[in-house]
Amino acid sequence: MGNKTSKLSRDDLTSLKQSTYFDRREIQQWHKGFLRDCPNGHLTREDFVKIYQQFFPFGSPEDFANHLFTVFDHDNNGFIEFKEFITVLSTTSRGTLEEKLIWAFRLYDLNNDGYITYDEMLTIVSSVYKMMGSMVKLDDDEATPELRVNKIFRLMDRDKDGYITLDEFKEGSKVDPSIIGAINLYDGLV
């Protein structure tokens, strides 16, 4: 996006306006805030993790923040640039349910092969449990990451092949109120 520490060009603004749910003014405001927090124009993995540590001081958010960073860093260059940041923010806060589900699927599909394995799901769910620490009281059937993943796989892995496809994930998520609640968590906040 041009000089990353300057104002966005007209072309950059037009492109972001077309590819996000934000208007020109909102994009400019978010860019200004992004540069205030990241004067060099990008967010490092280390700084991203520190942000999550501030939001979850009673847990251990490092693993989850690292997984999330990988999904933000779409070009895999080790940094989150403004375009990557605003695109994810747009999807998670204003995107359609379909867009949010595709984004969430990418978070769980750690090796990007188009399937979520039990181990991939367990890795992410375990990192969420560690991040939350003792802040949340869970139902008995979700008291451990393994119990939660078993429950998810019973719900989503319709053909019982040990993998969750994108279609299975989308369909299964739509009937699990806790998943829909988590996916819609940021609706209207931005």
N, C-alpha and C positions, 0 to 999 in steps of 0.2 A: 504494500500500500504506500508507495512513494517513500518519502522521508518519514520514518515512523515516529519521529519526535516533533513533527510539525502538524499544522492543521491538515485535515483530510482534503484531498483535491475534490473538485466537482465530480470527476469521474468516479472516485472512490465512494463519495456520498451517494451518487446515483446507483452504483452497483449494490451497495449495502441496503439502500432503500428498497431495491427490487428483490433482494435475496433474504430480507428479514421482515419482521412485522413492526419495525420501528419507522417512525417518520424522520425526516431530515433533522429536525431540532433535537429529537431524542438521541439520534446517532451522535450528533455533535456533543451533546451533554455527556453521554457515556464515554465518548472519546476523550473529552477533557478530564473526566474523573480517572479514566484508565491511565492517561499520561501523568496525572498527579501522583497516582500510586506506583506507576511503572515509568519513570521519566525516560528510560532508554527505549521505550516502545514495546517491551515484551515482558512477560511474566515467567520467571524461572520455576522449575519444579520445586526447588527448595523454598522459594517464597510462597508458592501455592500451598505447600504443606503447612507452612507457618500460619497462613490464613485459617486453614481448617483447625489447627491447634488452638487458635483463639476462639473459634466457634464451639469447639468441643473440648473444654478444659478438663472434663472429668472422665474422658475416655482416651483412647489412642487412635486418632484419625489418620495416622501416617499411611497405613496400607491403603485405605479407601481413597485418600487424597491422591496417592500415586496412581491408582487405577483410573480415577477420574481425570487426572492430568493427561493421561494417555488418550482419552477420548476427546478432550479439548484440543490437544495438539494434533490436529488433523494432518498436517504435513510432516509430522514426525521429526521436526528439527530441534526438539528439546526445549522449545519456548512456546508460550501462548501469545500470539500476536493479537492485536485488537480485532481483526476480522474474525479470527477463530473464537475469541471471547464473545463478541456481539452475536455471532451466529448461534452459538450454544445458548446464550441467554435468551435469544429470540425463540428458539425451539422450545426450551424448557419453561418459559414464562407465558408465551403467547401462541405456541404452535398448536396444531390440531392434535387430537388424541393419537391419531395414526403416526404423526411425526414424532411425538414424544415416545411412543412405544418403539419405534425404529431406533431412536436415540438410546433408549434404555437397553434395548437388545445389544447394541454395540458395546455398552458398558460391560455386560455379562460375557459377551463373546470375546474372551481375552486374546485368542490367537487369530481372530478375524477370519475364521473359516466358514462362517455362515451357520454355525450350530453352537448351542450352549451345552456343554457336557456337565455332568454332575459335579466334577471337580472344579470347573470354571465357576459354576453357580455357588459352590461351597466357598471358594476363594473370596468372592465378592460379599456374600452374606456374612461370612466370618469377619471380614473387614468392617462391615457395617455394625455388627455386634460389638466389636472392639471399640469402634468409634463412639458408640452410644454409651458404653460402659454400663453403669447401673442406673442411668437416667430414666430408663423405660422398663415398666413391669410388663413382661410377656406372658401370653397364655401358656399353659402347660405343654400344648402340642407344638409350641414354637420356642421353648425354653432354651434350646441350643441351636446353633447354626445347622447342625445335621438334621434335627427335627424339622426345622423350617424348610430346608432344601428338599427333604423327603416329601413334605407336604406339597411343595411347589411342583415337584416332578410328578406326583400322583395327579395333580390337577392339569398340568400342561403337556406332559409327554404322552399324547393320546395313543400313539402307535407302540409305545413301550419299547422303543429301540435304544433308549439310553441317551438320546439327544433331544434337545428342544430346537425346532426350526423357528424361523421368524414367524411363520403363520401360526404355529402352535403357541408361541409366546404371545402374539397379539390376541388370539382367541382366549387363551387361558387368563391373561391379564384382565380382560374385560369382565370376567366373572369373579375375580378376586377383589373385593372392595379395598383391601389394604394396598394392593398394587396400584389401583386407580387413584387412591388417595395420595400415595407417594408421588405418582406421576403428575398429579394436578396440584402438588404442594405450592408451586410458585405462581399459579394462575392469579392474575390480577395484582401481584405484588410489584410488578415492574411496569 
